[in-house]
């Protein structure tokens, strides 16, 4: 007699069913997505109101939006530390991101947090990163010193907002922005400047400032534990894969030849981090032992911290994190930020983590092998930035149009240019108000023939002010848009563009 198969009568599960199911498994301190009201269609069938499709949670759809962006795909050809083309084994920005997501989801499951939110933040945290790793980011930041600098978490927000706007929830934007501890100490004015000249969408009904509360988030702590999970998952991923990549490249072999004590130093640090295993030689070391031990301490210590907070609720996460700030005795704002998080290691273990991070910074990140890659990145990025800024007609037409639109929008706020723009709008019918015509009109103020036609009351000084005002505005807009464009490039694309424009067939692989 065969076993009777029970037929599930409530399948397929739709979005609201999934939201209810998942919310039941999320703790009181975790983020629970709001369940939308169901509407009854003409046929009498219930459906989820406003959903794009009905078989995923809202956050899962947003997570998948990020997954399918071009920016995410291009991470496969963006350097993490050393170019993957050097051996084929080194992590890229994409494999790093996938490891961050895997670690973050494991932690979220163990702590009964919102897995979809954690996954979305993790997959999006580097989507706006530059090619060639942090060296290119630092170079762009220096080149944009007067325009507010450049930081990849902010660029990630710019990229996703211009693509999806309010279709991505604020909690995802916040988590992506605050995954980097530099956002705890950055000057707010610089952040505001980095969000200048955002591309506006005709389909977006919500203002950027209303949805992405940058002023509220910057210099503060995340409002969700899910965001805090990603902060540490990012650091766990890169400290473990940096170590593995370091041991597998020539940088370690060269160091070992010049310093016989280096293996002993590293084994000592690893013995403090790895649970129940003694490492006398690196032959005994396996990456999985380190990853498991680090994640184990983070989860166990986080549970202890959560249990010590009386009835921790999600709405109180930010306040309770702020209350922990005074417990950090570090002079580094970055460490104060990390030390204060509820999702955290024990203090002793965290100090050992910092020891390993310093070891890798000293011997891997600052090694000649990595520095050569960084030097190459700086040369290419600086050259491309200067060339594209000075000759921005080299940019794709789409970006040139964005520049024109941004100049017009910004001109309305300018003391000297606002009247010119308003006068042009008065003279033209709605159908004739094309950006190209308006840009041409603004450029005309530079020409003496046009100046002669200005009102007699207008002074030479006013004309000079208009010229300077336009030149300054154009430079600021073009500089920011060029930086955003470079950030979208893969390593190979940037190298090829540099090679094509400079007219060289030199192989730039180091």
C-alpha positions in Angstrom: 0.0 0.0 0.0 1.6 3.2 -1.1 2.0 6.3 1.2 -0.7 8.8 0.6 0.7 12.1 -0.6 -0.8 15.1 1.2 -1.7 17.9 -1.3 -0.8 21.4 -0.2 -4.0 23.4 -0.7 -2.5 26.8 0.1 0.0 26.8 -2.7 1.4 28.8 -4.4 2.5 31.1 -1.6 2.1 34.8 -2.7 4.0 37.8 -1.5 1.9 38.6 1.5 1.8 34.9 2.6 5.6 34.9 2.4 5.8 38.1 4.4 3.6 36.7 7.1 5.5 33.4 7.2 9.0 35.0 7.3 7.9 37.7 9.9 6.9 34.9 12.3 10.5 33.7 12.3 12.0 37.2 12.8 12.8 38.2 16.4 11.3 41.4 18.0 14.7 43.1 17.4 14.7 42.3 13.7 13.3 44.3 10.9 9.8 43.1 9.9 8.5 44.2 6.5 5.1 45.8 6.4 2.4 43.5 5.0 0.4 45.3 2.4 -3.4 45.1 2.3 -4.9 42.7 -0.2 -7.3 43.9 -2.8 -10.1 41.9 -4.4 -10.1 42.0 -8.2 -13.2 41.8 -10.4 -12.9 38.1 -10.6 -13.1 37.9 -6.8 -9.4 36.8 -6.5 -7.3 38.3 -3.8 -4.0 39.8 -4.9 -1.2 41.7 -3.2 -1.8 45.4 -3.7 0.8 47.2 -5.7 3.2 44.3 -6.2 5.2 43.9 -9.4 4.7 40.2 -9.1 3.4 38.0 -6.3 5.7 35.2 -5.5 8.5 36.9 -3.7 8.6 39.2 -0.6 9.0 42.9 -1.3 12.6 42.9 0.1 13.4 39.8 -2.0 12.3 41.6 -5.2 14.5 44.6 -4.2 17.4 42.3 -3.5 17.0 40.8 -6.9 16.8 44.2 -8.6 20.3 44.8 -7.2 21.5 41.4 -8.3 20.5 42.0 -11.9 22.0 45.5 -12.3 24.9 46.1 -14.7 26.8 47.6 -11.8 26.6 44.2 -9.9 27.7 42.3 -13.0 30.7 44.5 -13.5 32.0 43.6 -10.1 33.3 40.4 -11.7 36.1 42.5 -13.4 36.9 44.9 -10.5 40.0 44.4 -8.4 39.6 43.5 -4.7 43.3 43.8 -3.7 45.4 42.3 -6.5 44.1 42.0 -10.1 42.6 38.6 -10.7 44.3 38.5 -14.0 47.7 38.1 -12.3 46.9 34.4 -11.4 43.2 33.8 -11.8 42.8 32.8 -8.1 42.6 36.2 -6.4 39.2 37.5 -5.3 37.5 40.0 -7.4 35.0 42.6 -6.1 32.2 40.2 -7.1 33.5 37.1 -5.3 34.1 39.3 -2.3 30.5 40.5 -2.4 29.1 36.9 -2.7 31.2 35.9 0.3 29.9 38.8 2.3 26.3 37.8 1.4 26.8 34.2 2.4 28.4 35.1 5.7 25.7 37.7 6.4 22.9 35.4 5.7 24.4 32.7 8.0 24.6 35.2 10.8 21.1 36.5 10.2 19.6 33.0 10.3 21.3 32.2 13.6 20.1 35.5 15.2 16.5 35.3 13.7 17.0 38.5 11.7 15.5 39.5 8.3 17.5 37.5 5.8 16.1 39.3 2.7 17.1 42.7 4.1 20.6 41.4 5.0 21.0 39.9 1.6 19.9 43.1 -0.2 22.4 45.2 1.8 25.2 42.7 1.3 24.7 42.4 -2.5 24.5 46.2 -2.9 27.2 47.4 -0.6 29.9 47.7 -3.3 27.8 48.1 -6.4 29.1 51.6 -6.8 32.8 50.7 -6.2 35.5 51.9 -8.5 37.7 49.7 -10.6 41.1 48.8 -9.3 40.0 48.6 -5.6 40.5 51.3 -3.0 43.5 52.9 -4.7 41.2 54.2 -7.5 38.7 55.4 -4.9 41.4 57.3 -3.0 42.7 58.9 -6.2 39.2 60.0 -7.2 38.6 61.4 -3.7 41.8 63.4 -4.0 40.9 64.7 -7.5 37.5 65.8 -6.1 38.8 67.4 -2.9 37.1 70.7 -3.7 33.9 69.1 -4.8 33.3 66.9 -1.7 35.6 64.0 -2.4 34.5 60.5 -3.4 33.4 57.5 -1.3 32.1 54.2 -2.7 29.2 53.8 -0.2 27.8 57.1 -1.4 28.4 56.2 -5.0 26.5 52.9 -4.5 23.5 54.9 -3.2 23.8 57.3 -6.2 23.8 54.4 -8.6 20.8 52.6 -7.1 18.8 55.8 -6.6 19.3 56.9 -10.2 18.3 53.4 -11.4 15.4 52.5 -9.0 14.6 55.5 -6.8 12.0 54.7 -4.2 11.6 51.2 -5.4 14.4 50.4 -3.0 13.5 50.7 0.7 15.2 53.3 2.9 16.5 50.4 5.2 18.5 49.0 2.3 19.9 52.4 1.4 20.9 53.1 5.0 22.6 49.7 5.3 24.6 50.2 2.1 25.6 53.7 3.1 26.7 52.8 6.7 28.5 49.6 5.9 31.7 51.6 5.9 32.9 53.0 9.2 34.3 56.1 7.4 30.7 57.3 7.2 30.7 57.8 11.0 33.4 60.4 10.8 32.9 62.1 7.4 32.0 65.7 7.2 28.3 66.1 6.3 28.9 68.9 3.8 31.2 66.6 1.8 28.5 63.9 1.8 25.9 66.5 0.5 28.3 67.6 -2.2 28.8 64.0 -3.3 25.0 63.7 -3.9 24.9 66.8 -6.0 23.6 66.6 -9.6 21.7 63.4 -9.2 19.9 62.3 -12.4 16.1 62.9 -12.0 13.5 60.5 -13.2 10.1 61.6 -14.6 8.6 58.5 -13.0 9.9 59.3 -9.5 7.3 60.9 -7.3 9.4 61.0 -4.1 12.2 63.5 -3.5 15.6 62.0 -2.8 16.0 63.8 0.5 12.6 62.5 1.7 13.5 58.9 1.0 17.2 58.7 1.6 17.7 60.5 4.9 21.4 61.2 4.5 21.6 63.9 7.2 20.0 61.6 9.7 22.2 58.6 8.9 25.6 60.1 8.5 27.8 60.3 11.6 25.4 57.9 13.3 24.7 54.2 13.8 22.5 51.9 11.7 18.8 51.6 12.8 18.7 47.9 12.0 20.7 44.9 13.3 20.6 43.6 9.8 22.8 46.5 8.7 25.1 45.8 11.6 25.4 42.2 10.5 26.6 43.3 7.0 29.2 45.6 8.5 30.9 42.7 10.2 30.2 40.2 7.4 32.1 42.6 5.1 35.1 42.7 7.4 35.0 38.9 8.1 35.0 38.2 4.3 37.8 40.5 3.4 40.1 39.6 6.4 39.8 35.9 5.7 40.1 36.1 1.9 42.9 38.7 2.1 44.8 36.2 4.3 44.2 33.4 1.9 45.1 35.5 -1.2 48.2 36.8 0.7 49.5 33.3 1.5 49.0 32.3 -2.1 50.8 35.1 -3.8 54.4 36.1 -4.3 54.1 38.8 -1.6 54.2 36.2 1.2 56.9 34.1 -0.4 59.1 37.2 -0.8 58.4 38.3 2.8 59.2 34.9 4.2 62.6 35.0 2.4 63.4 38.3 4.0 62.0 37.7 7.5 62.2 34.2 9.0 60.0 35.2 11.9 56.9 36.1 9.8 55.3 32.6 9.9 55.7 32.5 13.7 54.1 35.9 14.1 51.1 34.9 11.9 50.6 31.6 13.7 50.5 33.4 17.0 47.8 35.7 15.8 45.8 32.8 14.3 46.0 30.7 17.5 44.3 33.6 19.3 41.5 33.6 16.8 40.9 29.9 15.9 38.8 27.9 18.3 40.2 24.6 19.7 43.1 24.2 17.2 46.8 24.8 17.7 48.7 26.0 14.7 52.5 25.5 14.8 53.0 25.9 11.1 50.9 27.4 8.3 50.7 23.9 6.9 48.2 23.3 9.7 46.1 26.3 8.7 42.8 26.1 6.8 40.8 29.2 6.0 37.5 27.5 7.0 38.7 27.1 10.6 39.3 30.8 10.8 36.0 31.7 9.2 34.0 29.4 11.4 35.7 30.6 14.6 35.2 34.3 13.7 31.5 33.8 12.9 31.0 31.6 16.0 32.4 34.3 18.3 30.4 37.0 16.6 27.1 35.1 16.9 27.6 33.9 20.5 28.8 37.3 21.7 25.9 39.1 19.9 23.4 36.8 21.5 24.9 37.6 24.9 24.7 41.4 24.2 21.1 41.2 23.0 20.0 39.2 26.0 21.6 41.8 28.3 19.5 44.5 26.8 16.1 44.4 28.5 13.4 43.5 25.9 15.3 44.8 22.9 12.8 46.0 20.2 13.6 46.9 16.6 12.6 50.5 17.0 15.2 50.9 19.8 18.2 49.4 18.0 19.8 52.7 17.1 19.3 54.2 20.6 20.7 51.1 22.3 23.7 51.2 20.0 24.3 54.8 20.8 24.2 53.9 24.5 27.2 51.5 23.9 29.3 54.2 22.4 30.8 55.3 25.7 32.2 51.8 26.3 34.8 52.2 23.6 38.1 53.6 24.7 39.6 54.0 21.3 40.9 57.2 19.8 39.9 56.1 16.4 36.4 57.1 15.3 36.3 54.0 13.0 37.0 51.7 15.9 34.5 53.6 18.1 31.9 52.9 15.5 32.7 49.2 15.3 33.1 48.7 19.0 29.7 50.2 19.7 27.7 47.9 17.5 25.3 45.4 19.2 26.2 42.8 16.6 29.8 42.3 17.7 32.6 40.1 19.0 33.7 39.9 22.6 36.1 42.7 23.3 39.1 40.4 23.7 38.3 38.6 20.4 37.8 41.9 18.6 41.2 43.1 19.7 42.7 40.0 18.1 40.8 40.7 15.0 42.4 44.1 14.8 45.8 42.5 15.3 45.2 40.3 12.2 43.9 43.3 10.2 47.0 45.3 11.1 49.3 42.4 10.1 47.6 42.1 6.7 47.8 45.9 6.2 51.5 46.0 7.0 52.6 43.0 5.1 50.1 42.5 2.3 48.3 45.8 1.5 51.6 47.7 1.7 53.7 45.0 0.0 55.5 46.0 -3.3 53.2 43.6 -5.2 50.0 45.4 -4.1 51.5 48.8 -4.3 52.5 48.2 -8.0 48.8 47.4 -8.7 47.8 50.5 -6.8 50.3 52.7 -8.7 48.9 51.5 -12.0 45.4 52.2 -10.8 46.3 55.8 -9.8 47.9 56.5 -13.2 45.0 55.2 -15.2 42.3 56.8 -13.1 43.9 60.2 -12.8 44.6 60.4 -16.6 41.1 59.3 -17.5 39.5 61.8 -15.0 41.5 64.7 -16.3 41.0 63.8 -20.0 37.3 63.2 -19.7 36.8 66.3 -17.5 38.6 68.6 -20.0 37.1 67.0 -23.0 33.7 65.7 -21.8 32.4 65.3 -25.4 34.3 62.0 -25.2 31.7 60.8 -22.8 28.8 58.6 -23.9 25.8 60.7 -25.2 23.7 59.5 -22.2 26.1 61.0 -19.7 26.5 64.2 -21.8 22.7 64.6 -21.6 22.9 64.1 -17.9 25.5 66.8 -17.6 23.3 69.2 -19.6 20.3 68.5 -17.5 22.3 68.9 -14.3 23.7 72.2 -15.4 20.2 73.6 -16.1 18.9 72.3 -12.7 21.8 73.8 -10.9 21.6 77.1 -12.8 18.3 77.9 -11.2 20.0 78.1 -7.8 22.9 80.2 -9.1 22.9 83.9 -8.2 24.1 85.0 -11.7 22.6 82.3 -14.0 19.0 81.9 -12.6 17.7 85.0 -14.4 19.2 83.9 -17.7 17.6 80.5 -17.5 14.2 81.9 -16.4 14.3 84.4 -19.3 14.9 81.6 -21.8 11.9 79.7 -20.4 9.7 82.8 -20.8 10.8 83.2 -24.4 10.2 79.6 -25.5 7.0 77.6 -25.7 6.9 74.3 -23.8 7.6 72.2 -26.9 10.7 74.2 -27.7 12.4 73.9 -24.3 15.1 71.5 -25.2 18.1 71.1 -23.1 20.5 71.6 -26.0 19.0 75.0 -26.8 19.2 76.1 -23.2 22.8 75.1 -22.9 23.6 76.9 -26.1 22.0 80.1 -24.7 24.0 79.9 -21.4 27.2 79.4 -23.4 26.4 82.5 -25.4 27.1 84.7 -22.4 30.8 84.0 -23.1 30.6 85.6 -26.5 31.2 89.3 -27.0 28.5 89.5 -29.7 25.9 88.3 -27.3 27.2 90.5 -24.5 26.6 93.5 -26.7 23.0 92.6 -26.9 22.5 92.6 -23.1 20.7 95.4 -21.3 22.5 98.6 -21.2 22.3 98.6 -17.4 24.3 95.4 -17.2 27.9 96.1 -16.2 31.0 94.5 -17.4 31.5 93.0 -13.9 28.1 91.3 -14.1 29.1 89.8 -17.5 32.4 88.5 -16.0 30.5 87.1 -13.0 28.1 85.2 -15.3 31.0 83.8 -17.2 32.9 82.6 -14.1 29.7 81.3 -12.6 28.9 79.2 -15.6 32.5 77.9 -15.9 32.6 77.0 -12.2 29.2 75.3 -12.4 30.1 73.3 -15.5 33.4 72.2 -14.0 31.7 70.9 -10.8 29.0 69.1 -12.7 31.4 67.5 -15.2 33.8 66.5 -12.5 31.2 64.7 -10.5 29.6 63.0 -13.6 33.0 61.9 -14.8 33.8 60.4 -11.4 30.5 58.5 -11.5 31.2 57.3 -15.0 34.7 56.0 -14.0 33.2 54.2 -11.0 31.0 52.2 -13.3 34.0 50.9 -15.3 35.5 47.5 -15.0 39.3 47.2 -14.8 39.5 46.0 -18.4 37.2 48.7 -19.7 39.2 51.4 -17.9 42.5 50.0 -19.2 41.2 49.7 -22.7 39.9 53.3 -22.7 43.2 54.6 -21.4 45.1 52.6 -24.0 42.8 53.8 -26.8 43.0 57.4 -25.9 46.7 57.6 -25.2 47.4 55.7 -28.4 49.5 52.9 -26.9 49.6 49.2 -27.4 51.4 48.7 -24.1 50.3 45.8 -21.9 49.4 47.3 -18.5 49.3 44.0 -16.6 51.8 44.1 -13.7 
